[in-house]
Amino acid sequence: MFFNPKIPILMYHEVSEDLTLNNETHHMTPLYNIPVMLFEKQLSFLAENGYKSLLFEDIQKLREDGKYVIITFDDGLKGNYRYALPILNKYSFKATIFITVKGIGSSHFMNWAELREMINHGMSVQSHTMTHRPLQTLNEQEVYKELYLSKKTIEDKLQTKVLALSFPHGSYNQRVIAIAQQSG
């Protein structure tokens, strides 16, 4: 029997104890930076109300209706590892981390070892491109390079399959979607 589940997707960027961070010091506006206590309150609410989290690769395996949610983080920021991971584990939730490959290992981003640990705790690491440039503004070769190299690097470094993509800045069109399909 086929059913078409409607699954909410909660998108986060950074989880932090220090909300005084600003564009000059962290390149993160308050809209994209959630306090640790509020993040935990949201996950507690989901758990108390019977929600189960899914990864994108789980959707095709669903065979019954239920209360599901997909939790995502864009960019690969350090707070995802430091603060979000323990809370996700506490409530038995999984999340998908969309990483910008060129940021990995720099000051405010996770490193490859931390990303491997995220995977070991049931999280999924997927593509947010190589450099986070708006894909609609790039030529076909540049888009392909952003997508293909990101996918290949993640798969090589983390020994995991990249099946999903989060478009930086929400920038996409039919041309970008076609190139994404070509790049795998």
Disulfide bonds with the S-S distance in Angstrom:
none
